[in-house]
Amino acid sequence: MTDLDATTAPLDSAEHHAFRDTVRRFIAEEITPHHAQWERDGQVPRSLWRRAGELGFLCLTVPEQYGGAGVDFSYSAIVVEEMARAGATGPLFYLHSDIVAPYLLHYGTEAQKQTWLPRMARGEVIGAIGMTEPGAGSDLAAIRTRAERDGDHWRINGQKIFISNGQIADLVLLAVKTNPALGTKGASLLLVEGDRPGFSRGRRLEKVGMHAQDTSELFFTDVRVPADNLLGEEGYGFRYMMNELPQERLLVAITAVAAMEAAVSWTQEYVTQRQAFGASLSDKQTVRHRLVEAHANTLVARSFLNDCLRRHLAGQLDTATASVAKFWTTEMQFSVLDNCVQLFGGYGYMREYPIARAWTDARIQRIYGGTTEIMKEIVARELFKNR
């Protein structure tokens, strides 16, 4: 029987094992003992980000010349897996390290890279990405936040919502329309510092799950940023976002599979120890078979994820496959966790149990990064493109 806690095939070198052990110790010592308090606070402290930076866990794929470790994405995947297995959904390191930082690395000027990436790698600057608006979620082409040229500055007006790291972000990668008449070709990306006049943060949103992850509304009222804060070329924002979304969706899939593996492990231990009608729950055929189904689904998800990781490490993960990974693993994640909650009975509904927190945290996985419905439409277009 395959051990669900074993390291995965694409991440199986001696260096990967040693790094995973280091990450686990960091989580056990610096995150797990405090996570419940952070859930009550609604965010994690900045000191945790600085500590993660000190230990080299941020911006791992950023080259050493910009303060990163200069390793490949497999090491980022290990951090994401271990955070998910521990139920540590508060510190959203991967958003900062593996979504925001790559935009700077791939499209930023040398001055932008030198200004921001070393400080992000040290945890001194926390990054966020501002795409979603009240009227534009998965439909990024519908964004209305406007940036108009004002001499040697851009003047920004608009609103963003559901922004992770929104309360604590020092740098927001902001999707704006610089020429609305051109549709998607009129979208651009701007770097907005958190202390710019006219930039304000709304309330910390109260979510069903992920209580330690601060999620916020952001408002921009005549915010002026230098023309040099444009990331890449004007009008190329939508293209840049499309280029980067496969990795974002893979990150969500990694989280989903690791959470499934943890849930099956917790549930196996629980049903083995729990007694009912004079015997262990694990002796009941209905219990055994339900957990076997969860186990089997998790093994299949892991196998598919490993294939996606291999493709991504080789630079061959296409948009459609990443979209399949995102929607299928997150749908399966919720199904597996829901079945595990059922096997815990009433205890599965108590937040003191990790399975309950993992279940509520899992619900958003099918929404952010592109909803299941949008993912299916992306795959359908690829499937029928030659019709």
N, C-alpha and C positions, 0 to 999 in steps of 0.2 A: 504494500500500500504506500502510495506516495506521501511523503511528509510535507504537509502544506507550509511548514515553517522553514523549509529548506530554501537556500538561495536559488535564484532562477538561473537558467542556463546562460543567458547573455551576460550575466553579472557574476560569474563563477570563478574568477581568478583569485589567486592568493591576495592580491591587492584589494580586490572587491570585498573579500571576506574581512580583511583587517579594517577597511574603511567602515563596513557595516557595523562591526563591533564598536567602533568609536562613536558612530552616530547613535547606536542604542544606548551607550553609556551616557551620552549627552542628554538624550531624551529622558532617561530614567532619573538623572540627577537634577537637570535644570528645568524640565517641563512638566513631567507627570505629577510631581508633588504640588505644583502650583496651579495646575490647569483649572481645577474647580473654582478657585478664587478668581481667575481670569474670566471664567464664564460669568461669574457674578458681576465683575467689573465691566464686562462687555468688550474688552480688548486686552492685549498682552502689553507688558511694559517695554519701553524702548531698550532697557538694559538687556533684555533677552536677545534682541537683534544685534546689539554690540558684542554680546558674548558669542553668538553664532558666528559673527564676523571674525572675532579673535581666533576661534577654532578652525576657521577656514571652511565653513559650511555654506557660505553665501557665494553666489556668482561663480560656481565651480567651473563652468565652461568658458568663462571670460579669460582671455590670455593673461599670462603673468605680467606682461608689460602694463596692463590696466588693473592690476591688483587681484586678479582671480587666480585660480589654481591651474588653469590651462588644461584641464582634463576633458574627456568626452562626456556625452550626455548620460552614459551609464551610471556615473557617480551621482548625478542629479536624481536619477531614477531611484537609487538606493535611499537617498534622503526622503524622497516622497513616499516610498513604500514604508519606511520605518515610522514616519510620522503618522501615516494612515493606520498602521497596525496598532499604534499606541493610542489611537483616538485623539491625537493632538491636532485638532482642526482649527485651533486659534491662531497659531503662528503660520501665516500663509507665505512661507518662505519661497515656494516655487513661483508664485505670482511675481515677486520681486526679482528673483534670480533667473528664472527660466522663461519668463514672458516679457517683462519690462527690459531687463538687461540686454537680451538679444536684439531688440529693436535698436538700441543705441549702438550695439556692436556692428550690426549689419548695415545700418543706414545713417549713423551719426557721423559728423565731421570729426577730425582728429581732436579738435578743441573740445567738442562735446564729450567724447570718450574720456579724455584726460580729466575733464572737470567732474564727471559724474561716476564713472565706473569704479575707480579706486575707493571712493567714499561709500558706494553701494556695497562693495565687497567687504568693507570693514563694518558695515552695519550702522554707519554714521548717517547715511541718507536712506530713507525707506521709500520705495517706489510703488506707484499705483498706476492703473491704466483706466482712462475715462472714455469708455465707448457708449455704454447703455444710457438711454435717455427715457423720460416718461413715455414718449411716443415712438421709441426706436430701441428694440431689444435685439433679437436675432437679425432683424432687417437693418443692417448697419448703413445701408444706402439712405435710410430715412432720417439720419441724424440732422438736427436743426441748429445745434450750437454753431455760431458764426464767428469767423475771424476775418476782420477787414484790415487791409494795410493802412497804416497811419504813420506816414513818414518812414522812419527807420524802425518802426515797431509794428506789431500786430495788436489790434484791439479786439478782445474776445467778449462775447455775450452769449449766455446760454445756461443750461442746467444738465447735470448728469445725476443718475440715480443707481442704487445698488452697487456702489463702488467699494470693492474690498480694499482694506488698508486706508480707507478714506479719511478717517480721523487723524491718523498718525503719519500720513504720507508727507514727505518733504519735496517730492517730485512727482508730478502727474503727467503721464504721457497722454495727451488729449487729442481725441479725434474731433475735427472741426470741418465745417464747410468754408472754404476760401473762395469758392465760386459756385454758388448754388445752382446756377443755370446749367452747369455742366454735369449735374447728377453725380454719379460715382467718381467721375473724372475731376470733380471739383472738391474732393475731400483731401484734407492734408492732416499731418500730425505735428503738434506743437509740444514743446517741453515747457511746463508751467511750474514754477517754483511755488512752494506752499505759502510763502510769505508775501506774495504779490498783492498790492492793494486792489480791492474789488473781488478777490477770491475768498469765498466764505464756505464754511462747512455747515451743513444742516444737522439735524438730529442723527444720533446713532440709531439705525433702524433696528426694531425688535423683530427678530427672526424666529421661525419655528425651531431651527437647529443652528449649529455652529455659533453658539452663544459667545464664545471667546474671540470670534473673528469680527473686528469692527467693520461694519458695512454702512455706508453713509450716502447722503445727498451732497452734491457739490454745486455751488452757484458761482457764476462768473458775470460780474457786472462791470463793463468797461475795463476789463483787466488788460493791461498793456504789458507785452513781453517783447524783448528785442527781436528784430528780424532774424538774427542768428539762432533763435530758439526753434526755428523750423527744422524738423527732422527729415532729412532727405530732400526730395524735390517737391515743390508745390504741385498739388493735384495727384500725387502718387500715393496718398494715404490709404485708399481703399485697396490698392494693389499690395501695399506692404502688409496690411492686416490679413489679407487672404494668404499671403506667403507664410505668415507666422502662425496662423490658426491650427495647422496640423499638429505642431508640437504642443500647443495649448490643449488640444483635444486628447492627445496621447497622455499628457499629465493627468487629466481627469480619469482616463482609463486605468492608469497605474494606481491611482488612489482607490478606484473602485475594486480592483482585484485584490489589493492588499487588505482592504477592509473586509472583503468576503473571506479571505483566508483567516483573518483574526476572528471573525464571527464564528466560523465553523470550529475553530480551535476552542473558543470559549464555550460553545454549546456542547461540544463533545465532553469537555471536562464537567460541565454542569449536569448533563443527563446521566453521566456515570456516577456522580456523587449523590444526586437527588433520589430519594426513596419515595415510592408511592405504591400502595397496596402490597406492602411487604417485600418489594423488590426494587432494584435500581430501574430508573426510567429507561436506561439503555438496554434493558432486557425486553422491553415492549417492542413488538414488531413494528407497530405504526410509528413509534419514535425513531427506531433504527432506520427504517426506510425513508422517512422524511429527511433525516440528517444525511443519509447516503445520497439522496437527490441533490441536496445542497453541496455536498462534497464533490459530486460528479460535475455539477455545473461550474464549480469553482476551478476544478482541474481543466475543464475545457476553456474557461476564460483565461487562465494562466497560460495555456498553450498558445492561444491566439495572441495574447499580449506579448509573449516572448517573440513571436514572429514579427509583430509590429515593432518591437524594440530593435530587433536585428535589422529590419528594413530602415528604421530611422537612423541607426548608427552608421549604416552604409549610405545614407543620403537618398534612400529610395522609398520613403513613406509618402504615398500620394494622398491627396485631399480626401478622396472617396474612402480609402481604406482607413484613414484616421477617423473619418466620420462614422464608419461602421464600428470601429473600436469604441468610440465615445458613446454612441447610443446603445450598443448591445451590452457592453460591460456594465453601464450604469443601470440599465433596465434589469439586468441579471443581479446586480448588487442589491437592488431594493427587494427583489424577489427572495434572494437567499437570506437577507437579513430579516425580512418579514417572517420567513419560516423559522428562523432561529429564535426570534422573539416569541413565536407561538410555543416553541418547545420549552422556553423559560417560564411559561405561564404568567401569572401575575407579576412575578419578579422581573420579567422582561419589559414591563411597563414602568418600572421604577428607575429614575435617572441615576440613582446610585450605582446601578449596574451598567457596565460599559456597553452591553448590547443595546440598551435603551437609547443611550446617547448616540451610538453609531447608527441606529435606525433613523432617528430624527435628522441627524447630520446628512444621511444619505439622500434624503428626498430632493435636495437642491441639485444633486449631481445630474439629474435628468433635465435640468433647466439651464444652468449657467454654462457658458462656453458653447452655446448653441443647443436649442431644445432637441429632444428626440425627433420631433416632427420635422424640424429643419434639417437635421442630419439625414433623415430618410430621403428627403427631397434632393439633397446634394447627391446622395448615392444613386437615386433614381435617374437623375440627369445623366450621370456617367453611364449607367446601365443601358439607357435608351438613346445615347448620343448619336448612334449610327442608324437610327430607325428611319 
